[in-house]
Amino acid sequence: MTDSSVAPTPDENVRPTFLPFSPPSVGPEEIAEVVAALQSDWITTGPRTQEFARTFADSV
């Protein structure tokens, strides 16, 4: 059983400063692309996935 009145010792793996959280930037273009994918006959495979794979591969 631990004593909650004793402060924990600093851990070298803990950030000394706050890491800010930023929500994702989702605009009309992203929403339109999601809607288009959901309305298509292809959700997990197909031309959009192939295009993404090619674009991603070109960028890395």
Secondary structure, 3 states (H helix, E strand, C coil): CCCCCCCCCCCCCCCCCCCCCCCCCCCHHHHHHHHHHHHCCCCCCCHHHHHHHHHHHHHC
